[in-house]
């Protein structure tokens, strides 16, 4: 069984909740109840004292750096063109499962992989590349495919992608391995629909509630993990509804809530390959000076609505490689935690996959 912990403090900005049906509760005897209430009161006082402003949900975040993987885990993809779209993939030695990754709107397969001689057009966005590295380190073969347009569509494109995945799996003799999928935003909706016609062992829908109110859900629909950001209250509410719908169908479900966290002077250099410590510090100080972050380092607005690029152009102290602007933007969006691809709960996501690979 996939075990979910209940944390008083979220680790690396995530809280995990199990979506399975709870057992009937038997009321405790009075002395036990009094003792429990007293313990809760003591813990609450301690937590309030430690977190007088906002709870710091970034514990452990600094440990997950862009270069924190063993040197044996390297991005070395193969790039192909199939049915008019990019197919970029990598198979580790002795793979134990296959992972299909679906990007969000404005994304491409090249965003998941570092630029290299094998992939000169690859970009290697920080969250996407870390998801790939987590997958490879755990023995997952990975296939990424670009959508035909800005976002995924659910008609012919779903059939095209299904056939690409089947062709690729058969070509590399991976048919006996479990197949799993993770889709973010538009890719999450796409994966939720794709799972009706392609047999996945389990799926993860990131910052997407899926299309469960627009399709018939078969009883053999795969176990589904929702990875979302509670600041997006509409999506949080829909996920809550769909957890109940899927659970009532007998489908195993769970959710991971990803919380905001503060920036630091080391944050950008820790997360983005090629961004030097000096520039990371200067960016942090610029955000302080312009009021983009509060006194505790939290973003005041979503990164997309923060005029940090204009402030950067006006600054004479920071010379940021223009190829890294998109990378910084992604990390700002992640820190605000409203709607962004995230690799932070990778450990929990891959445990979900691994415990549903029977």
WOLINKA-V114163 format. One record per pair of residues at least 12 apart in sequence whose C-alpha atoms are under 8 Angstrom apart, sorted by the first residue. I is the first residue (numbers start at 0). J is the second residue. D is the distance in Angstrom with one decimal. If there is no record, write none. Layout:
i=[I	I]
j=[J	J]
d=[D	D]
This chain:
i=[0	1	1	1	3	3	3	4	8	8	9	9	9	10	10	10	10	10	11	11	11	11	11	11	11	12	12	12	12	12	12	12	12	12	13	13	13	13	13	13	13	14	14	14	14	15	15	15	15	16	16	16	16	17	17	17	18	18	18	18	18	18	18	19	19	19	19	20	55	55	56	56	56	57	57	57	60	61	61	63	63	63	64	64	65	65	65	65	65	65	66	68	72	72	72	73	74	74	74	74	75	75	75	76	76	76	76	76	77	77	77	78	78	81	82	84	84	84	84	85	85	85	86	86	86	86	86	87	87	87	87	87	88	88	88	88	89	89	89	90	90	90	90	91	91	91	91	92	93	94	94	94	95	95	95	95	95	96	96	96	96	96	96	96	97	97	97	97	97	97	97	97	97	98	98	98	98	98	98	98	98	98	99	99	99	99	99	99	99	99	100	100	100	100	100	100	100	101	101	101	101	101	101	101	101	101	101	101	102	102	102	102	102	102	103	103	103	103	103	103	103	103	104	104	104	104	104	104	105	105	106	106	106	107	107	107	108	108	108	109	109	109	110	110	110	110	110	111	111	111	111	111	111	111	112	112	112	112	113	124	124	124	124	125	125	125	125	125	125	126	126	126	126	127	127	127	129	130	130	133	133	134	142	144	150	150	151	151	151	152	153	153	157	157	157	161	161	161	177	177	177	177	178	178	178	178	179	179	179	179	179	180	180	180	180	181	181	181	181	182	182	182	183	183	183	183	183	184	184	184	184	185	187	187	187	187	187	187	187	188	188	188	188	188	189	190	190	190	191	191	191	191	192	192	194	194	195	195	195	198	199	200	200	200	200	200	200	201	201	201	201	201	201	201	202	202	202	202	202	203	203	203	203	203	204	204	204	204	205	205	205	205	206	206	206	206	206	206	206	206	207	207	207	207	208	208	208	208	208	208	211	218	218	218	219	220	221	221	222	222	222	222	223	223	223	223	224	224	224	224	224	224	225	225	225	225	225	226	226	226	226	227	227	227	227	227	228	228	228	228	228	228	229	229	229	229	230	230	231	231	255	257	257	258	259	259	259	259	259	260	260	260	260	261	261	261	261	261	262	262	262	262	262	263	263	263	264	264	264	264	264	264	264	265	265	266	267	267	267	270	271	271	274	274	278	278	278	281	281	282	285	286	289	291	291	297	297	298	298	298	299	300	301	301	301	301	301	302	302	302	302	302	303	303]
j=[354	350	351	354	15	16	17	16	54	56	56	57	58	56	57	58	59	60	56	57	58	59	60	343	344	56	57	58	60	257	258	259	260	343	56	255	256	257	258	343	344	255	256	257	258	253	254	255	256	253	254	255	256	252	253	254	242	243	246	251	252	253	254	246	251	252	253	246	260	261	258	259	260	259	260	261	343	266	269	269	270	343	269	270	125	129	269	270	271	272	272	132	132	135	136	132	89	112	113	132	89	115	117	88	89	112	117	118	89	117	118	117	118	163	159	144	145	146	147	108	144	145	108	142	143	144	145	108	109	142	143	144	140	141	142	143	140	141	142	135	139	140	141	135	138	139	140	138	138	138	139	140	138	139	140	176	177	138	139	140	176	177	178	179	139	140	141	142	173	176	177	178	179	134	139	140	141	142	178	179	180	181	141	142	143	164	178	179	180	181	141	142	143	144	180	181	182	143	144	145	180	181	182	183	186	187	189	190	145	182	183	184	185	186	150	151	182	183	184	185	186	187	149	150	151	184	185	186	149	150	145	149	150	144	145	146	143	144	145	121	122	123	122	123	124	127	128	123	124	127	128	130	131	143	124	127	128	131	128	271	325	326	329	270	271	272	326	329	330	329	340	341	342	340	341	342	342	342	345	345	346	349	164	160	185	186	185	186	189	189	189	192	189	192	193	193	196	197	199	200	356	357	198	199	200	201	199	200	201	202	352	199	201	202	203	202	203	204	205	203	204	205	204	205	206	207	340	204	205	206	207	207	203	204	205	206	207	208	209	204	207	208	209	210	209	202	204	209	204	209	210	211	209	210	220	221	216	217	220	221	221	221	222	352	355	356	357	221	222	223	351	352	355	356	221	222	223	224	352	223	224	225	226	348	223	224	225	226	225	226	227	340	225	226	227	228	234	338	339	340	225	226	227	234	225	234	235	237	238	241	241	248	249	250	250	250	250	251	250	251	252	355	250	251	252	253	252	253	254	255	348	351	238	252	253	254	255	254	255	256	257	254	255	256	257	338	256	257	258	336	337	338	256	257	258	337	336	337	337	338	344	336	344	336	297	333	334	335	336	297	334	335	336	295	296	297	298	334	283	296	297	298	334	280	283	296	276	279	280	281	282	283	284	279	280	279	279	327	330	330	326	327	319	323	317	318	319	316	317	317	310	307	310	305	307	334	335	331	334	335	335	335	331	332	335	336	337	328	329	331	332	335	328	332]
d=[6.5	7.4	6.4	5.8	6.4	6.6	6.2	7.8	7.9	6.7	5.3	7.7	7.5	6.2	6.5	5.4	6.3	8.0	6.1	4.6	5.1	5.1	4.9	6.3	7.3	4.4	4.9	7.1	7.6	5.4	4.8	6.5	6.6	7.3	7.3	6.3	5.2	4.2	5.8	7.7	6.5	5.6	4.9	6.5	7.8	7.6	5.9	4.3	6.1	5.9	5.3	6.2	7.9	6.9	4.5	6.4	6.3	7.9	7.2	7.3	5.0	4.4	6.9	6.5	6.6	6.4	7.3	7.4	6.2	7.4	6.5	6.9	5.7	7.8	5.2	7.3	7.5	7.6	7.2	7.9	7.8	7.8	4.9	5.4	7.2	6.9	6.1	5.0	6.2	6.3	7.7	7.5	6.8	6.8	6.1	7.4	7.9	6.7	6.8	7.2	6.7	7.7	7.2	5.3	4.9	7.4	6.7	7.2	6.3	6.5	7.5	7.1	6.6	7.3	7.6	7.1	6.0	7.2	6.6	6.7	5.7	5.4	7.1	7.0	5.8	4.7	6.8	6.5	7.5	6.0	5.3	6.5	7.7	5.5	4.3	6.1	6.0	5.5	6.8	7.7	7.3	4.3	6.4	6.2	6.1	7.0	6.0	7.4	7.0	4.8	5.5	5.9	5.6	5.9	7.7	6.2	7.5	7.0	4.9	6.2	5.0	4.9	6.0	7.5	5.4	4.7	5.9	7.7	7.7	6.6	6.2	4.8	6.2	7.8	6.2	6.0	4.9	6.3	6.1	5.0	5.4	7.5	6.0	5.1	6.0	8.0	7.7	6.4	4.6	6.4	7.4	6.5	5.2	7.4	5.9	5.1	5.8	6.6	6.8	7.8	7.8	6.3	4.5	6.4	4.7	7.2	7.8	7.3	7.5	6.2	5.7	7.5	7.2	5.2	6.6	7.8	7.4	5.3	5.0	4.7	5.0	7.7	5.5	4.3	7.3	7.2	5.7	7.6	5.1	6.5	7.6	7.4	7.9	7.5	4.9	7.0	5.4	5.3	4.9	4.4	5.9	7.0	5.0	5.0	5.4	6.6	7.5	5.2	6.3	4.6	4.7	8.0	6.8	7.9	7.5	7.6	5.6	7.8	7.1	8.0	7.6	5.6	7.8	6.3	5.7	7.7	6.3	7.7	7.7	7.9	6.3	5.4	5.2	7.3	7.6	7.1	6.1	5.4	6.8	6.8	8.0	7.6	7.9	7.8	6.1	7.9	6.0	6.5	6.4	7.2	6.6	7.4	7.5	8.0	6.3	7.3	7.6	6.7	7.2	5.9	5.8	7.8	7.3	5.0	5.7	7.7	5.1	5.6	5.3	5.6	6.9	7.1	7.0	4.9	6.3	5.8	4.7	5.9	7.2	6.6	5.4	6.0	6.2	4.5	5.9	6.5	6.3	7.8	6.2	5.2	4.9	7.3	7.7	4.7	5.9	7.3	5.3	7.5	6.2	7.6	6.3	7.1	4.5	5.9	7.8	7.7	7.4	8.0	7.4	5.4	6.4	7.7	7.7	6.8	7.1	7.2	7.8	7.6	6.8	7.7	6.1	5.9	7.2	7.5	6.1	5.7	7.7	4.8	4.7	6.0	7.9	6.0	6.2	7.7	6.6	6.4	5.1	6.3	7.4	5.8	4.6	5.9	7.0	7.3	7.3	6.2	5.0	6.0	6.0	4.5	5.8	7.2	7.6	6.0	4.5	6.7	7.7	6.2	7.0	7.5	7.6	7.9	7.1	7.0	7.2	6.2	7.9	6.2	5.2	7.5	6.8	6.1	7.0	7.2	7.6	6.8	7.0	7.8	5.8	4.7	5.7	7.5	7.7	6.5	4.9	6.8	5.7	5.0	5.5	7.5	7.8	7.5	7.4	7.8	6.3	4.5	6.2	5.8	4.7	6.1	7.2	7.6	6.3	5.3	6.0	8.0	5.5	4.9	6.3	5.9	5.6	6.7	6.4	7.1	7.3	7.4	6.9	5.4	5.6	7.3	7.8	6.8	7.9	5.8	7.6	7.5	5.3	5.1	4.8	6.3	5.3	7.0	7.9	6.7	4.5	4.3	7.0	6.6	7.3	5.1	6.2	7.7	7.1	7.9	6.6	6.8	8.0	5.9	4.5	7.8	7.9	5.5	7.8	6.1	6.5	6.9	5.2	7.1	7.6	7.9	6.8	7.6	8.0	7.6	6.3	7.6	7.2	7.6	6.7	7.5	7.9	7.5	7.8	6.9	7.8	7.5	7.3	7.6	6.9	5.6	7.8	6.9	7.3	5.7	5.5	7.8	7.1	6.3	7.8	4.9	4.7	7.0	7.2	6.9]
